[in-house]
C-alpha cells in the first residue's frame, strides 16, 4: 500500500479480546515492530463497562491525518448499531488491501479499496475474518 498508514487498535476482553486472543499481541508492519503512534493496543475502558469492545483508529487515506474509528462491539456495550454492523465471520471482498500490519501469530489488518472504507477486516491465521464497522461519529469514554 502506498503511503504511510497510521493505525491504532484497542482490544477488549470479549471472546477474541481475552488472554488467548489472536488480536492481543505485538504488532509489526512488514515484519518490523511498530511504534505506538503507528499501532497501539489497549483494552476498552472498564469504568464505562466497555471491556468487551475493541477499537481500531486509522489515518485514512494514508498520510491525510483524517482519522477513522472502527469498532468491534459484538455485545453492544458501546452501541447497538455497532453491534449490529459487526460481522464475526465474513468473507471479505477479493480486492481488500493488506496494510502490512500483522502479529507474530499471523493476524493481518486488511482494508477495502478506496478512500472511504465503511469497515475493516482482521484476518486470523486460520482464515477466519472479522469485519469491524466504521463508527461515525467516533465514540469515546469519559
VENCOR-V653461 format. One record per run of one state. SS is the DSSP state (2 for helix, 1 for strand, 0 for the rest). FROM is the first residue (numbers start at 1). LEN is the number of residues. If there is no record, write none. Layout:
SS;FROM;LEN
SS;FROM;LEN
This chain:
0;1;5
1;6;5
0;11;16
1;27;3
0;30;2
1;32;2
0;34;12
2;46;3
0;49;5
1;54;6
0;60;7
1;67;6
0;73;7
2;80;6
0;86;1
1;87;1
0;88;9
1;97;7
0;104;4
1;108;4
0;112;7
1;119;5
0;124;5
1;129;6
0;135;8
